[in-house]
Amino acid sequence: MTYGEQRGPVVTVAPERTATALSIVIVNWNTKDLLLELLDELLPWDQEISCEILLVDNASSDGSLDAVRARYAGEDAETFRILEQSQNLGFAGGVNRGFEAARGEWVLLLNTDVRCAREDIVALCGYGRRWPEAGIIGPDVRNEDGTPQDSYWRYPTLWRLFCSTTWLYKAFPSVPFFNGERYGGKRFSEATEVDAVSGCVFLVRRAVLEDCERRDGTFGLDEGYFMYFEETDLCRRARDAGWRVRFAPVAPFVHFLGGSSRLARKRNFLEFRRSLVRYHGKHGGPMHAIAARVLVALSLTLRLPIWSLRGLRPGNRGKEARTMLSLHLAGIADMARRHRASKRPT
């Protein structure tokens, strides 16, 4: 969930509702090779449930669309559609263009750096059919080496942010009071209700998107988040609309991590923290936003000596530490600048 430098005008494709059971939404920004690998796993679609695949391209400049059109020129237009955007809308904006065009009862959001079999997707949909109260479902997400990846968590709170800032969550990793965001380090082996699931891959009922729109006026993700925390925000809004969010380890999905985030590292570092502050402000009010901003700045400041010392080492490790030092300094400046700006009259 990682996208580059600017938002732009919305390009909307109006959906014509059909009996499609599943819509798979893929948002791409300059990840041509990952995208082609993913589409090779999905196409041709030969499963028992009807499916459409919607590729939203956020104004890529790496030849992604030319490569896709050349490789999949023979695909049925009802099965595979490309929604080309004139500018980068960010992750949330790109996803929403796919949500708006989707015709399925279920919508699966799938990052280009996720790998799965078509049968795994069908299994995830099957779980959703068995649990009608579940509005959003996240699968078992794994790293390349097969180890579990953090793919579900509790809602952010100021206390949990304080524990992260002061390393309490690392000092007491198995204690939910200090490591509450990660459920005290607990790994669920069975389907479990959770607060939020990772946006790298999750299944959502279209009815959830419609209920959220009726409740708060926003269809899909809140585009105020350029990237990060938009899926947590949607999970919370779904809960407020009466739906449940569940983690369902019915099949493994591999997430390579990074994707397009490697292409705009500084921007992503800053956007993560801006989105965290936005989340606290949206769901807690202005004072929560100010407190979150202070804690983020404090967290970055406390880590400066560590990265400074590590930056003295030779070689790539020292170089990486100096990069992290630069990012932390940029983050502190960004928190201060945006805080001052927020107090100016509009």
C-alpha positions as CSV (number, residue, x, y, z in Angstrom):
1,M,0.0,0.0,0.0
2,T,2.5,2.4,-1.1
3,Y,2.2,5.1,-3.6
4,G,4.1,8.0,-4.8
5,E,4.1,11.7,-5.0
6,Q,0.7,13.3,-5.8
7,R,-3.0,12.9,-6.0
8,G,-4.8,13.8,-9.2
9,P,-8.2,14.0,-10.8
10,V,-10.4,11.0,-10.4
11,V,-11.1,8.8,-13.4
12,T,-14.3,6.8,-12.7
13,V,-15.7,3.8,-14.5
14,A,-19.4,3.5,-13.8
15,P,-20.3,-0.2,-13.0
16,E,-23.1,-2.1,-14.6
17,R,-24.3,-4.5,-12.0
18,T,-24.3,-8.2,-13.1
19,A,-24.3,-11.5,-11.2
20,T,-20.5,-11.6,-10.8
21,A,-19.7,-13.2,-7.5
22,L,-16.2,-11.8,-7.0
23,S,-14.3,-8.7,-8.1
24,I,-10.5,-8.7,-7.7
25,V,-9.0,-5.2,-7.4
26,I,-5.3,-4.8,-8.1
27,V,-3.7,-1.3,-7.8
28,N,-0.4,-0.9,-9.6
29,W,2.2,1.9,-9.5
30,N,5.5,1.1,-11.3
31,T,5.7,-2.6,-10.3
32,K,5.6,-4.1,-13.8
33,D,7.4,-7.4,-13.0
34,L,5.4,-8.1,-9.8
35,L,2.2,-7.3,-11.6
36,L,2.9,-9.6,-14.5
37,E,3.8,-12.4,-12.1
38,L,0.5,-11.9,-10.2
39,L,-1.6,-11.8,-13.3
40,D,0.0,-15.0,-14.5
41,E,-1.2,-16.7,-11.3
42,L,-4.8,-15.4,-11.8
43,L,-5.4,-15.7,-15.5
44,P,-7.0,-17.4,-17.1
45,W,-9.6,-17.6,-14.4
46,D,-11.0,-21.2,-14.4
47,Q,-12.7,-21.5,-11.0
48,E,-16.4,-22.3,-10.2
49,I,-17.2,-18.8,-9.0
50,S,-17.6,-16.0,-11.5
51,C,-14.9,-13.4,-11.3
52,E,-13.7,-10.2,-12.8
53,I,-10.2,-8.8,-12.4
54,L,-9.9,-5.0,-12.3
55,L,-6.4,-3.6,-12.7
56,V,-6.2,0.1,-11.6
57,D,-3.0,1.7,-12.8
58,N,-1.9,4.8,-11.0
59,A,-0.1,6.5,-13.9
60,S,2.8,4.1,-13.9
61,S,5.9,5.2,-15.9
62,D,7.6,1.8,-16.1
63,G,5.7,0.4,-19.1
64,S,3.4,-1.7,-16.9
65,L,0.3,-1.2,-19.1
66,D,2.1,-1.8,-22.4
67,A,3.4,-5.1,-21.0
68,V,0.0,-6.1,-19.6
69,R,-1.8,-5.3,-22.8
70,A,0.7,-7.2,-24.9
71,R,0.6,-10.3,-22.7
72,Y,-3.2,-10.5,-22.0
73,A,-4.5,-9.1,-25.3
74,G,-6.7,-12.2,-25.7
75,E,-8.4,-12.0,-22.3
76,D,-12.2,-11.6,-22.2
77,A,-13.1,-8.0,-21.4
78,E,-15.7,-9.2,-19.0
79,T,-13.0,-11.1,-17.0
80,F,-10.2,-8.6,-17.1
81,R,-10.5,-4.8,-17.2
82,I,-7.9,-2.1,-17.0
83,L,-8.8,1.2,-15.3
84,E,-6.1,3.6,-16.3
85,Q,-5.6,6.7,-14.2
86,S,-4.2,10.0,-15.5
87,Q,-2.3,10.7,-12.3
88,N,-1.3,8.8,-9.1
89,L,-4.3,8.8,-6.8
90,G,-2.5,7.1,-3.9
91,F,-3.4,3.7,-2.7
92,A,-6.8,4.7,-1.3
93,G,-7.8,6.6,-4.4
94,G,-6.7,3.8,-6.7
95,V,-8.5,1.2,-4.6
96,N,-11.7,3.3,-4.7
97,R,-11.7,3.5,-8.5
98,G,-11.7,-0.3,-8.4
99,F,-14.4,-0.5,-5.8
100,E,-16.6,1.8,-7.8
101,A,-16.2,-0.3,-10.9
102,A,-16.6,-3.6,-9.2
103,R,-19.7,-5.6,-10.0
104,G,-19.2,-8.5,-7.6
105,E,-20.9,-9.4,-4.3
106,W,-17.4,-9.8,-2.9
107,V,-14.4,-7.6,-3.6
108,L,-10.9,-8.9,-3.0
109,L,-8.2,-6.3,-2.6
110,L,-4.9,-7.8,-3.8
111,N,-1.4,-6.1,-3.8
112,T,0.9,-6.8,-6.7
113,D,3.5,-8.2,-4.2
114,V,1.1,-10.9,-3.0
115,R,1.1,-14.5,-4.4
116,C,-1.6,-17.0,-4.0
117,A,-3.4,-19.7,-6.0
118,R,-6.8,-19.2,-7.5
119,E,-8.0,-22.0,-5.3
120,D,-6.9,-20.0,-2.2
121,I,-9.1,-17.1,-3.3
122,V,-12.1,-19.4,-3.7
123,A,-11.4,-20.9,-0.2
124,L,-11.4,-17.4,1.3
125,C,-14.7,-16.6,-0.4
126,G,-16.1,-19.9,0.8
127,Y,-15.3,-18.9,4.4
128,G,-17.2,-15.6,3.9
129,R,-20.3,-17.4,2.7
130,R,-20.2,-19.5,5.9
131,W,-20.0,-16.4,8.1
132,P,-22.7,-13.9,7.0
133,E,-21.9,-11.5,9.8
134,A,-18.3,-11.1,8.6
135,G,-18.0,-8.1,6.5
136,I,-14.2,-8.0,6.0
137,I,-12.0,-11.1,6.1
138,G,-8.2,-11.3,6.1
139,P,-6.3,-14.6,5.3
140,D,-3.2,-16.1,6.7
141,V,-0.3,-14.0,5.3
142,R,3.2,-15.4,5.1
143,N,6.7,-14.2,4.4
144,E,8.7,-15.7,1.5
145,D,10.3,-18.1,3.9
146,G,6.9,-19.3,5.2
147,T,7.0,-17.6,8.5
148,P,3.9,-15.7,9.7
149,Q,3.6,-12.1,8.8
150,D,1.7,-9.6,11.0
151,S,-1.6,-9.3,9.1
152,Y,-4.1,-8.5,11.9
153,W,-4.0,-6.0,14.8
154,R,-5.9,-4.0,17.3
155,Y,-7.1,-0.4,16.6
156,P,-4.4,2.2,17.4
157,T,-4.7,4.0,20.7
158,L,-2.6,6.6,22.4
159,W,-1.5,4.1,25.0
160,R,-0.4,1.6,22.4
161,L,1.5,4.4,20.6
162,F,3.2,5.3,23.9
163,C,4.2,1.6,24.4
164,S,5.7,1.6,20.9
165,T,7.5,4.9,21.5
166,T,9.1,3.8,24.7
167,W,9.9,0.2,23.6
168,L,7.5,-1.2,26.3
169,Y,6.0,-3.5,23.6
170,K,9.4,-5.1,23.1
171,A,10.3,-5.3,26.8
172,F,7.0,-7.2,27.4
173,P,6.1,-8.8,24.1
174,S,3.8,-11.4,25.5
175,V,1.8,-9.0,27.7
176,P,-1.3,-7.7,26.0
177,F,-1.3,-4.6,28.2
178,F,2.0,-3.4,26.8
179,N,1.9,-5.2,23.4
180,G,-1.8,-4.8,22.8
181,E,-1.6,-3.8,19.2
182,R,-0.3,-7.3,18.3
183,Y,-2.5,-9.2,20.7
184,G,0.4,-9.8,23.1
185,G,2.3,-11.5,20.3
186,K,-0.4,-14.2,20.0
187,R,-0.6,-16.1,16.7
188,F,-4.1,-17.3,15.9
189,S,-4.2,-20.7,14.3
190,E,-8.0,-20.7,13.9
191,A,-10.5,-18.2,12.5
192,T,-10.8,-15.3,15.0
193,E,-12.6,-12.0,15.2
194,V,-10.0,-9.2,15.2
195,D,-10.1,-5.4,15.0
196,A,-8.3,-4.9,11.6
197,V,-6.6,-6.9,8.9
198,S,-3.8,-6.0,6.5
199,G,-4.7,-4.2,3.3
200,C,-2.2,-6.2,1.3
201,V,-5.0,-8.8,0.8
202,F,-8.5,-8.7,2.2
203,L,-11.9,-9.7,1.2
204,V,-14.8,-7.3,1.7
205,R,-18.5,-7.6,1.0
206,R,-19.9,-4.9,-1.3
207,A,-22.7,-4.5,1.2
208,V,-20.1,-3.3,3.7
209,L,-19.0,-0.5,1.4
210,E,-22.6,0.5,0.8
211,D,-23.4,0.5,4.5
212,C,-20.4,2.6,5.3
213,E,-21.3,5.1,2.6
214,R,-24.9,5.4,4.1
215,R,-23.5,5.8,7.6
216,D,-20.6,8.3,7.0
217,G,-20.9,9.4,3.4
218,T,-17.6,7.7,2.2
219,F,-17.8,4.8,-0.2
220,G,-14.7,2.6,0.1
221,L,-11.5,3.8,1.6
222,D,-11.1,7.3,3.1
223,E,-8.9,9.1,0.5
224,G,-7.6,11.5,3.2
225,Y,-5.1,8.7,3.8
226,F,-2.7,8.8,0.8
227,M,-1.4,5.4,2.0
228,Y,-1.3,3.4,5.3
229,F,-4.1,3.0,7.9
230,E,-6.8,3.3,5.3
231,E,-7.6,-0.4,5.8
232,T,-7.6,-0.1,9.6
233,D,-10.0,2.9,9.2
234,L,-12.3,0.9,6.9
235,C,-12.3,-2.0,9.4
236,R,-13.3,0.3,12.1
237,R,-16.0,2.0,10.0
238,A,-17.3,-1.5,9.1
239,R,-17.6,-2.4,12.8
240,D,-19.4,0.8,13.5
241,A,-21.8,-0.1,10.7
242,G,-22.6,-3.4,12.4
243,W,-20.2,-5.8,10.6
244,R,-17.5,-8.0,12.0
245,V,-13.8,-8.3,10.9
246,R,-12.3,-11.8,10.9
247,F,-8.9,-13.4,10.4
248,A,-9.4,-16.7,8.5
249,P,-6.4,-18.9,8.0
250,V,-8.1,-21.0,5.3
251,A,-5.2,-20.7,2.9
252,P,-1.7,-19.2,2.8
253,F,-1.1,-15.9,0.9
254,V,2.6,-14.9,0.5
255,H,3.4,-11.2,0.8
256,F,6.9,-10.2,-0.5
257,L,6.8,-6.8,1.3
258,G,8.0,-3.6,-0.2
259,G,6.5,-3.5,-3.7
260,S,6.3,0.1,-4.8
261,S,7.3,1.3,-1.3
262,R,11.0,0.9,-2.3
263,L,10.4,3.5,-5.1
264,A,9.4,6.4,-2.8
265,R,11.0,5.5,0.6
266,K,11.1,9.0,2.1
267,R,7.6,9.8,1.0
268,N,6.3,6.5,2.5
269,F,8.2,7.0,5.8
270,L,6.5,10.4,6.2
271,E,3.1,9.2,5.0
272,F,2.9,6.4,7.5
273,R,3.3,8.8,10.4
274,R,1.0,11.4,8.9
275,S,-1.7,8.7,8.4
276,L,-1.3,7.5,12.0
277,V,-1.8,11.1,13.2
278,R,-4.8,11.4,10.9
279,Y,-6.3,8.2,12.3
280,H,-6.1,9.4,15.8
281,G,-7.6,12.8,14.9
282,K,-10.4,11.3,13.0
283,H,-11.4,8.8,15.6
284,G,-10.4,10.6,18.8
285,G,-10.6,14.3,18.0
286,P,-8.1,17.2,17.7
287,M,-6.5,16.6,21.1
288,H,-5.8,13.0,20.2
289,A,-4.2,14.1,17.0
290,I,-1.9,16.5,18.8
291,A,-1.0,13.9,21.4
292,A,-0.2,11.4,18.6
293,R,1.9,14.0,16.8
294,V,3.9,14.6,19.9
295,L,4.4,10.8,20.5
296,V,5.5,10.2,16.9
297,A,8.0,13.1,17.2
298,L,9.3,11.7,20.5
299,S,9.6,8.2,19.1
300,L,11.7,9.5,16.2
301,T,13.8,11.6,18.6
302,L,14.6,8.8,21.0
303,R,15.9,6.7,18.1
304,L,18.3,9.3,16.8
305,P,21.3,8.3,19.0
306,I,20.9,4.7,17.9
307,W,21.0,5.4,14.2
308,S,23.8,8.0,14.7
309,L,26.0,5.4,16.4
310,R,25.2,2.7,13.8
311,G,25.9,5.2,11.1
312,L,29.6,5.1,12.1
313,R,30.0,1.6,10.9
314,P,31.6,1.0,7.5
315,G,29.9,-0.5,4.5
316,N,26.3,-1.0,3.7
317,R,25.2,-1.3,7.3
318,G,26.5,2.1,8.1
319,K,25.1,3.5,4.9
320,E,21.6,2.1,5.7
321,A,21.8,3.5,9.3
322,R,22.7,7.0,7.9
323,T,19.7,6.7,5.6
324,M,17.5,5.9,8.6
325,L,19.0,8.8,10.5
326,S,18.1,11.1,7.7
327,L,14.5,9.7,7.5
328,H,14.0,10.2,11.3
329,L,15.2,13.8,11.1
330,A,12.9,14.4,8.2
331,G,10.1,12.9,10.2
332,I,10.7,15.1,13.2
333,A,10.7,18.2,11.0
334,D,7.5,17.0,9.2
335,M,5.7,16.5,12.5
336,A,6.7,20.0,13.7
337,R,5.9,21.7,10.4
338,R,2.5,20.1,10.1
339,H,1.7,20.9,13.7
340,R,2.4,24.5,13.3
341,A,0.5,24.6,10.0
342,S,-2.5,23.1,11.6
343,K,-2.7,26.0,14.1
344,R,-2.8,28.7,11.4
345,P,-6.2,30.2,10.6
346,T,-7.7,28.8,7.4
